[in-house]
């Protein structure tokens, strides 16, 4: 599973002995992950490893890990998101088929005057799960919006204060952060929903580039 390999890449060398012990709790080891032999490990196993790592070894691992995940890492769900008509459709696909990702949170897209957003519907008992939702959805949105987008116009609403590693939040989530009881949501300018996903545009450019190269090679060009 790609998630395990990405997570291992976020673990400093001096922490890997402890991380190997956490993997052992689900019957895996670092050697298994490096060899791609993770057996029947499922999303729930990965979440257990991720959350235990944050709880026991690296307090900001969820923030660091979320930055390494690309939509292409999400398998068939990522493919469907990337090929959506626009960002609004991509968010709808992500919500409808969230069970196909380890970050399988139930959320809805909403619109309000000039703003739009995504709101968490699940009742999550732990801070780790709430943080996981905020980080994974920020990563998804920031990868789909154009580079010129001012991400600081995005706004996070959550019912917990920033933890001791607040500087990691500021470095990873370039957004406004407000406390609001029983709420976990992102808001952003509604105009962003109509934009084409940058991941789709980039994929199309790569496809065109490759097609041109193949055509030139077939014609005897360089």
Backbone bond lengths (Angstrom), bond angles and torsions (degrees), N, CA, C in turn:
res aa  C-N    CA-C-N  psi(-1)  N-CA   C-N-CA  omega(-1)  CA-C   N-CA-C  phi
1 X - - - 1.455 - - 1.536 109.09 -
2 X 1.328 115.60 129.62 1.459 121.27 -177.62 1.518 112.30 -56.49
3 X 1.325 116.98 -37.50 1.465 120.66 -177.37 1.528 111.86 -55.64
4 X 1.318 117.63 -43.83 1.463 120.71 -178.53 1.531 110.78 -62.15
5 X 1.342 116.54 -43.15 1.462 119.68 -179.30 1.531 110.92 -65.18
6 X 1.334 116.98 -40.22 1.464 120.75 178.20 1.527 110.69 -63.92
7 X 1.323 115.91 -39.87 1.461 119.74 -179.41 1.532 111.27 -66.76
8 X 1.324 116.78 -42.15 1.469 120.25 177.95 1.525 110.15 -57.72
9 X 1.319 117.18 -38.37 1.461 121.08 179.71 1.519 113.37 -64.97
10 X 1.331 117.42 -16.54 1.472 121.59 179.46 1.527 112.14 -94.07
11 X 1.318 117.29 -3.75 1.464 121.29 -175.98 1.524 110.00 -94.56
12 X 1.337 119.13 118.60 1.470 121.30 177.86 1.536 110.40 -60.58
13 X 1.312 116.13 150.87 1.465 121.00 -177.20 1.529 112.36 -54.09
14 X 1.332 116.52 -40.46 1.463 119.98 -176.26 1.529 112.95 -71.38
15 X 1.346 117.27 -11.07 1.467 121.04 179.89 1.525 112.61 -103.26
16 X 1.317 117.15 -1.32 1.466 119.36 -170.77 1.524 113.64 -72.15
17 X 1.324 117.76 -27.25 1.457 119.33 176.78 1.527 109.54 -64.41
18 X 1.335 116.83 -44.66 1.458 120.91 178.07 1.524 111.07 -66.19
19 X 1.334 115.93 -38.71 1.464 120.09 178.99 1.533 110.62 -65.15
20 X 1.313 116.81 -37.65 1.464 120.80 178.54 1.535 109.96 -61.24
21 X 1.311 116.19 -36.58 1.465 120.41 178.06 1.530 110.79 -65.55
22 X 1.340 116.67 -39.11 1.466 120.41 177.85 1.524 110.56 -65.72
23 X 1.334 116.84 -41.17 1.469 120.30 175.68 1.519 110.57 -59.70
24 X 1.340 115.76 -36.21 1.461 120.15 -179.09 1.515 113.21 -61.91
25 X 1.324 117.40 -23.22 1.465 121.31 179.92 1.526 111.94 -66.57
26 X 1.344 117.11 -22.02 1.471 119.87 176.64 1.533 110.76 -112.30
27 X 1.331 115.94 16.16 1.462 120.41 176.10 1.508 115.96 81.48
28 X 1.347 117.29 21.15 1.460 121.18 178.88 1.523 110.28 -119.79
29 X 1.330 115.92 172.52 1.458 122.53 175.77 1.525 108.42 -144.14
30 X 1.330 115.81 167.88 1.461 119.57 175.58 1.517 111.14 -58.58
31 X 1.320 116.16 -38.63 1.460 120.12 179.16 1.521 110.92 -60.92
32 X 1.339 116.83 -40.95 1.470 120.68 178.52 1.524 110.83 -61.13
33 X 1.331 116.37 -44.51 1.470 120.58 -177.47 1.528 110.35 -65.31
34 X 1.329 116.92 -44.73 1.468 120.40 179.45 1.527 111.44 -62.45
35 X 1.340 116.07 -32.94 1.467 120.70 -179.05 1.519 112.21 -86.06
36 X 1.331 116.83 -4.94 1.462 120.30 -178.56 1.508 113.13 73.72
37 X 1.319 116.54 21.90 1.466 121.15 -176.93 1.528 109.64 -107.66
38 X 1.317 115.57 76.24 1.461 119.21 -177.65 1.526 112.20 -101.79
39 X 1.334 116.29 6.88 1.462 120.80 174.46 1.517 112.77 58.13
40 X 1.342 115.34 -127.36 1.460 121.05 -175.68 1.528 112.42 -103.29
41 X 1.323 115.99 26.47 1.467 119.77 178.76 1.529 109.83 -59.03
42 X 1.317 116.67 135.68 1.462 121.91 -177.47 1.531 109.22 -117.47
43 X 1.345 115.91 177.58 1.458 120.65 -178.12 1.527 112.11 -54.90
44 X 1.342 116.38 -39.78 1.469 119.96 -179.26 1.525 110.97 -61.75
45 X 1.326 117.69 -36.37 1.468 121.26 177.76 1.527 110.49 -64.85
46 X 1.334 114.96 -43.78 1.467 118.39 -179.83 1.523 111.00 -63.14
47 X 1.331 116.65 -43.42 1.464 119.59 179.42 1.521 110.65 -60.60
48 X 1.315 116.47 -39.24 1.464 119.63 178.94 1.523 110.49 -61.51
49 X 1.330 116.59 -44.09 1.465 120.76 179.33 1.524 110.64 -65.05
50 X 1.331 117.20 -45.61 1.467 121.57 -178.89 1.527 110.84 -60.91
51 X 1.319 116.71 -48.83 1.466 120.75 -176.45 1.527 111.39 -68.98
52 X 1.335 117.88 -38.40 1.467 120.17 177.95 1.526 111.05 -67.08
53 X 1.328 115.63 -34.64 1.470 119.41 177.26 1.524 110.18 -63.69
54 X 1.331 116.27 -43.56 1.469 119.44 179.01 1.526 110.75 -67.13
55 X 1.313 116.28 -39.66 1.460 120.76 -175.83 1.525 112.72 -71.74
56 X 1.351 116.41 -31.99 1.454 119.84 -170.67 1.533 115.03 -110.54
57 X 1.336 117.50 -26.37 1.463 119.10 -171.73 1.524 113.92 -123.92
58 X 1.347 116.61 -57.58 1.468 121.04 -171.68 1.533 109.10 -124.47
59 X 1.336 118.18 101.53 1.469 122.03 -174.26 1.519 115.39 -55.88
60 X 1.345 117.88 -31.16 1.466 119.37 -176.54 1.532 112.23 -109.23
61 X 1.320 117.88 27.12 1.472 120.33 -176.73 1.523 112.56 -64.10
62 X 1.341 118.20 -33.81 1.462 119.90 179.91 1.524 110.36 -64.09
63 X 1.326 116.59 -40.92 1.463 120.30 177.21 1.526 110.65 -61.85
64 X 1.327 116.40 -44.43 1.466 120.44 -178.69 1.521 111.74 -69.43
65 X 1.322 116.67 -42.78 1.466 120.59 -178.52 1.524 111.43 -64.54
66 X 1.330 117.31 -42.61 1.468 120.23 -175.69 1.517 111.91 -59.42
67 X 1.339 117.43 -29.67 1.464 120.70 -179.35 1.525 112.24 -71.49
68 X 1.337 117.64 -18.23 1.468 120.36 -178.25 1.527 113.06 -89.97
69 X 1.333 116.11 -13.98 1.471 120.24 -175.23 1.522 109.99 -82.81
70 X 1.311 116.85 126.10 1.461 122.44 176.19 1.526 108.65 -107.98
71 X 1.311 116.28 155.60 1.467 118.97 178.52 1.517 111.25 -57.07
72 X 1.328 117.00 -32.74 1.468 120.35 179.42 1.521 111.51 -67.15
73 X 1.347 117.65 -14.38 1.469 120.92 178.50 1.516 111.72 -81.45
74 X 1.341 117.67 -8.57 1.459 121.48 -174.18 1.522 113.56 -91.29
75 X 1.314 117.08 12.52 1.458 120.14 176.68 1.507 112.82 64.35
76 X 1.342 116.59 -136.36 1.461 121.42 -175.87 1.526 111.44 -64.41
77 X 1.331 117.81 -31.53 1.466 120.27 176.97 1.522 110.18 -65.93
78 X 1.326 116.71 -44.84 1.456 120.32 177.88 1.510 112.10 -60.38
79 X 1.339 116.62 -40.03 1.469 121.38 178.44 1.525 110.33 -61.45
80 X 1.344 116.54 -42.69 1.468 120.68 -179.47 1.532 110.82 -66.85
81 X 1.336 116.72 -39.23 1.465 120.38 179.48 1.525 110.43 -66.10
82 X 1.323 115.58 -47.14 1.463 120.88 -178.17 1.526 111.87 -59.41
83 X 1.332 116.61 -35.92 1.460 121.03 -176.28 1.530 113.58 -93.94
84 X 1.317 117.22 14.08 1.463 120.54 176.84 1.530 110.39 -71.77
85 X 1.336 115.79 155.34 1.467 121.82 -176.32 1.525 112.03 -61.12
86 X 1.326 116.62 -41.94 1.470 121.48 179.02 1.524 108.44 -155.23
87 X 1.321 116.61 -176.01 1.460 120.59 -175.43 1.528 111.50 -66.25
88 X 1.315 117.25 -35.55 1.465 119.45 177.59 1.525 110.73 -60.27
89 X 1.347 117.08 -47.46 1.466 120.46 178.91 1.526 110.83 -64.63
90 X 1.332 116.59 -36.08 1.466 120.31 179.82 1.527 110.76 -63.17
91 X 1.332 116.68 -41.99 1.462 120.67 178.75 1.524 111.10 -66.99
92 X 1.316 116.95 -37.02 1.462 120.71 178.02 1.524 110.87 -64.94
93 X 1.328 116.52 -41.54 1.471 120.81 177.71 1.526 110.14 -64.18
94 X 1.333 115.85 -44.41 1.458 120.27 179.96 1.520 111.86 -60.42
95 X 1.325 116.51 -39.37 1.464 121.17 179.69 1.527 111.23 -70.17
96 X 1.326 116.46 -44.99 1.470 120.43 -175.34 1.515 112.36 -66.61
97 X 1.336 116.79 -36.17 1.467 120.13 -175.58 1.534 111.92 -115.08
98 X 1.328 116.36 34.47 1.464 120.70 -176.79 1.532 112.91 -61.31
99 X 1.333 117.41 -23.38 1.469 120.11 -178.89 1.526 112.07 -66.90
100 X 1.344 117.38 -11.32 1.459 120.88 179.65 1.529 112.12 -87.04
101 X 1.322 116.89 5.27 1.457 121.96 178.86 1.518 109.60 -126.15
102 X 1.351 116.86 154.96 1.465 118.57 177.57 1.526 110.35 -62.98
103 X 1.347 117.61 -34.73 1.468 121.61 179.20 1.529 108.83 -87.05
104 X 1.336 114.57 63.06 1.466 121.30 -171.00 1.529 111.45 -86.25
105 X 1.337 114.96 66.55 1.453 120.46 -179.87 1.523 110.32 -93.63
106 X 1.313 115.69 142.95 1.458 121.46 179.04 1.530 108.54 -86.35
107 X 1.321 116.95 114.13 1.461 120.22 -179.52 1.515 110.51 -138.82
108 X 1.324 116.11 163.62 1.466 120.52 -179.84 1.512 110.42 -129.74
109 X 1.311 114.95 151.90 1.461 122.34 175.13 1.526 107.97 -89.80
110 X 1.325 117.53 136.26 1.458 120.20 177.82 1.521 110.52 -135.17
111 X 1.328 115.91 156.80 1.469 122.28 178.62 1.520 108.77 -128.56
112 X 1.338 115.59 142.37 1.453 120.44 -179.38 1.529 108.83 -150.57
113 X 1.323 116.42 103.27 1.459 122.02 -177.63 1.536 110.14 55.42
114 X 1.334 117.65 -114.96 1.462 120.79 -176.39 1.523 113.43 -93.01
115 X 1.309 116.68 1.41 1.469 119.35 -178.08 1.521 111.08 -116.12
116 X 1.298 114.47 158.05 1.460 121.75 173.69 1.524 106.67 -135.39
117 X 1.294 116.03 169.62 1.450 117.50 -179.63 1.509 112.64 -173.76
118 X 1.318 115.41 176.53 1.452 121.84 173.92 1.528 107.35 -123.92
119 X 1.330 115.31 135.55 1.462 121.53 -175.60 1.532 109.27 -121.96
120 X 1.302 115.83 131.08 1.455 121.12 177.90 1.523 109.86 -71.89
121 X 1.340 116.49 132.50 1.455 121.30 -179.80 1.527 112.11 -101.67
122 X 1.324 116.14 -25.23 1.467 120.00 -178.92 1.522 111.17 -67.87
123 X 1.314 114.84 149.74 1.459 119.50 168.28 1.518 106.81 -93.87
124 X 1.314 117.03 108.73 1.458 121.02 -176.25 1.526 109.91 -101.98
125 X 1.307 117.22 121.44 1.462 119.92 -175.46 1.524 115.08 -75.33
126 X 1.313 117.81 -24.69 1.464 118.78 -173.35 1.531 112.88 -111.44
127 X 1.325 114.95 149.93 1.466 120.62 176.48 1.520 110.74 -61.96
128 X 1.343 117.13 -34.34 1.459 120.47 -179.19 1.520 111.45 -61.86
129 X 1.326 116.99 -41.95 1.466 120.27 179.31 1.521 111.19 -67.95
130 X 1.321 116.67 -38.38 1.467 119.47 178.43 1.530 109.96 -65.06
131 X 1.310 115.90 -42.68 1.462 120.26 179.17 1.523 110.47 -65.67
132 X 1.320 116.35 -37.94 1.463 121.37 178.38 1.522 110.30 -60.96
133 X 1.321 117.19 -43.62 1.464 121.12 178.82 1.527 110.73 -60.72
134 X 1.347 116.21 -49.75 1.461 120.19 -177.43 1.523 111.61 -60.97
135 X 1.346 116.37 -42.51 1.469 120.00 -177.29 1.524 112.20 -71.16
136 X 1.330 116.77 -44.21 1.465 119.65 -176.98 1.526 111.08 -66.20
137 X 1.329 117.38 -38.53 1.457 119.66 -179.32 1.534 111.39 -75.25
138 X 1.325 117.40 -32.99 1.467 119.55 174.65 1.528 109.59 -63.04
139 X 1.322 116.26 -43.64 1.456 121.04 179.71 1.523 110.60 -60.60
140 X 1.337 117.11 -42.52 1.460 121.02 -179.49 1.524 110.65 -65.31
141 X 1.337 117.07 -47.74 1.464 120.54 -178.04 1.525 112.04 -65.26
142 X 1.326 116.43 -45.07 1.462 119.56 -176.54 1.528 111.65 -66.52
143 X 1.339 117.38 -28.22 1.466 119.69 178.99 1.525 111.99 -77.38
144 X 1.340 117.35 -24.27 1.460 120.69 -178.20 1.525 112.98 -90.63
145 X 1.327 117.44 -28.09 1.465 119.95 -177.96 1.531 111.08 -76.61
146 X 1.329 118.36 149.75 1.469 121.70 179.75 1.526 111.73 -60.30
147 X 1.345 117.85 151.89 1.467 121.16 179.88 1.526 113.54 -57.39
148 X 1.340 116.42 -26.94 1.469 120.14 -178.30 1.533 112.26 -76.85
149 X 1.335 117.47 -7.81 1.464 120.89 -177.58 1.524 110.92 -65.85
150 X 1.303 116.01 132.88 1.467 121.09 175.81 1.528 107.71 -83.48
151 X 1.336 115.84 96.26 1.460 119.90 -176.09 1.520 112.37 -65.00
152 X 1.327 116.99 -19.44 1.460 118.99 179.10 1.528 111.41 -67.96
153 X 1.336 117.29 -11.36 1.466 120.08 175.68 1.527 111.31 -81.85
154 X 1.331 115.89 -9.17 1.454 119.38 171.64 1.526 108.50 -76.10
155 X 1.313 116.19 151.05 1.460 120.22 -175.60 1.522 109.14 -134.97
156 X 1.328 116.76 129.09 1.461 122.01 175.90 1.526 108.69 -100.46
157 X 1.327 115.00 132.49 1.461 120.52 171.56 1.530 107.49 -115.39
158 X 1.315 117.35 125.98 1.465 121.20 -179.33 1.523 109.38 -148.54
159 X 1.334 116.14 156.69 1.462 118.40 -175.46 1.528 112.83 -101.16
160 X 1.332 116.65 27.48 1.464 118.55 173.70 1.521 109.20 -136.46
161 X 1.316 115.83 148.66 1.460 120.51 179.69 1.520 109.65 -78.20
162 X 1.319 116.37 159.58 1.455 120.39 -179.40 1.531 110.20 -63.70
163 X 1.334 117.14 141.33 1.465 121.04 -177.28 1.531 112.38 -77.31
164 X 1.325 115.89 -173.39 1.465 121.22 -177.25 1.525 112.30 -63.14
165 X 1.331 117.11 -25.24 1.460 120.79 178.81 1.534 110.25 -94.12
166 X 1.329 115.87 45.07 1.461 122.52 -177.60 1.524 112.34 -56.84
167 X 1.340 117.38 -34.27 1.461 119.70 -179.83 1.519 111.56 -62.75
168 X 1.329 117.31 -30.68 1.466 120.70 176.93 1.521 110.56 -66.89
169 X 1.321 116.83 -37.34 1.462 120.77 175.42 1.519 110.12 -60.68
170 X 1.317 115.63 -47.98 1.459 120.26 -177.02 1.523 111.30 -63.30
171 X 1.334 117.13 -33.05 1.454 120.31 179.41 1.512 113.41 -78.74
172 X 1.349 116.96 -25.96 1.464 120.78 -175.44 1.524 112.97 -99.36
173 X 1.315 117.18 -36.13 1.461 121.30 -175.60 1.525 109.51 -116.17
174 X 1.308 115.91 98.15 1.463 121.31 -177.33 1.525 110.06 -85.12
175 X 1.352 115.81 63.66 1.457 121.05 -175.90 1.530 109.61 -139.51
176 X 1.339 115.33 166.56 1.462 120.56 171.26 1.528 108.54 -74.88
177 X 1.309 116.83 144.21 1.460 121.03 -176.06 1.522 108.45 -129.43
178 X 1.341 116.91 121.16 1.469 120.77 -178.53 1.524 110.87 -128.99
179 X 1.319 114.97 145.23 1.460 120.29 175.78 1.523 109.35 -82.47
180 X 1.348 116.19 133.37 1.458 120.88 175.38 1.525 107.41 -151.52
181 X 1.277 116.55 118.87 1.464 121.84 -172.64 1.526 112.26 -58.42
182 X 1.349 114.90 134.73 1.474 123.53 176.72 1.531 112.59 58.24
183 X 1.322 117.33 29.56 1.464 119.80 -179.12 1.522 110.44 -132.41
184 X 1.338 115.60 136.38 1.467 122.14 171.93 1.516 105.76 -136.65
185 X 1.322 116.19 109.31 1.462 118.37 -174.68 1.522 110.96 -156.60
186 X 1.341 114.12 157.52 1.460 122.75 169.96 1.516 107.16 -114.39
187 X 1.311 117.28 141.28 1.460 120.39 168.20 1.527 108.65 -126.24
188 X 1.323 115.71 152.06 1.459 122.18 -179.17 1.521 107.83 -158.96
189 X 1.336 118.60 163.43 1.469 120.83 -179.74 1.533 111.27 -54.89
190 X 1.341 116.33 131.78 1.462 120.64 -175.73 1.522 112.14 -61.89
191 X 1.330 117.18 -25.47 1.472 120.17 179.71 1.526 111.60 -59.44
192 X 1.343 116.70 -23.89 1.455 119.83 179.84 1.513 113.44 -64.34
193 X 1.332 117.56 -24.44 1.468 120.67 -177.82 1.524 111.75 -65.39
194 X 1.333 116.69 -30.46 1.466 120.22 -175.60 1.518 112.93 -84.54
195 X 1.328 116.58 -6.60 1.461 120.10 -177.97 1.523 111.12 -75.04
196 X 1.313 115.20 147.54 1.459 120.06 170.79 1.520 108.71 -69.20
197 X 1.303 116.29 143.41 1.464 119.77 177.06 1.521 109.78 -66.20
198 X 1.347 116.48 132.54 1.458 120.27 178.96 1.522 111.32 -64.05
199 X 1.337 116.82 -28.09 1.464 119.61 177.94 1.524 110.10 -65.68
200 X 1.350 116.11 -39.95 1.463 120.46 177.62 1.522 110.45 -66.06
201 X 1.336 117.01 -44.38 1.471 120.82 179.90 1.525 110.58 -60.83
202 X 1.344 116.13 -45.37 1.465 120.62 179.62 1.516 111.31 -62.53
203 X 1.343 116.32 -41.86 1.468 120.39 179.19 1.522 110.87 -63.17
204 X 1.352 116.19 -39.93 1.456 120.29 179.88 1.522 110.67 -65.90
205 X 1.341 116.52 -42.36 1.470 120.39 178.72 1.533 110.25 -60.83
206 X 1.338 116.49 -43.24 1.471 120.55 179.34 1.522 110.66 -63.30
207 X 1.359 115.84 -39.59 1.460 120.23 179.28 1.530 110.51 -63.67
208 X 1.341 116.74 -46.09 1.473 120.80 179.74 1.519 110.04 -62.18
209 X 1.324 116.68 -43.45 1.459 121.52 -178.72 1.522 110.66 -60.81
210 X 1.338 115.65 -44.84 1.467 120.39 179.59 1.521 111.09 -65.44
211 X 1.340 116.49 -40.24 1.472 120.31 179.59 1.519 111.28 -63.29
212 X 1.332 116.93 -41.09 1.468 121.37 178.89 1.524 110.00 -64.83
213 X 1.332 117.14 -42.88 1.466 120.78 179.03 1.524 110.94 -60.42
214 X 1.328 115.96 -44.10 1.475 119.89 -179.88 1.523 110.84 -65.35
215 X 1.334 116.87 -38.66 1.469 120.39 179.70 1.519 109.30 -65.39
216 X 1.345 117.36 -43.69 1.463 121.06 179.57 1.527 110.60 -62.35
217 X 1.324 117.45 -40.75 1.460 121.58 -179.74 1.534 110.42 -65.45
218 X 1.364 115.68 -38.20 1.472 119.31 179.32 1.517 111.66 -68.42
219 X 1.351 116.36 -22.97 1.461 120.76 179.42 1.519 111.97 -94.10
220 X 1.336 114.25 2.60 1.460 118.27 178.35 1.503 113.66 87.46
221 X 1.348 116.80 12.26 1.449 121.12 -179.96 1.517 111.16 -84.67
222 X 1.377 116.56 -179.40 1.459 121.45 179.47 1.493 112.54 -84.83
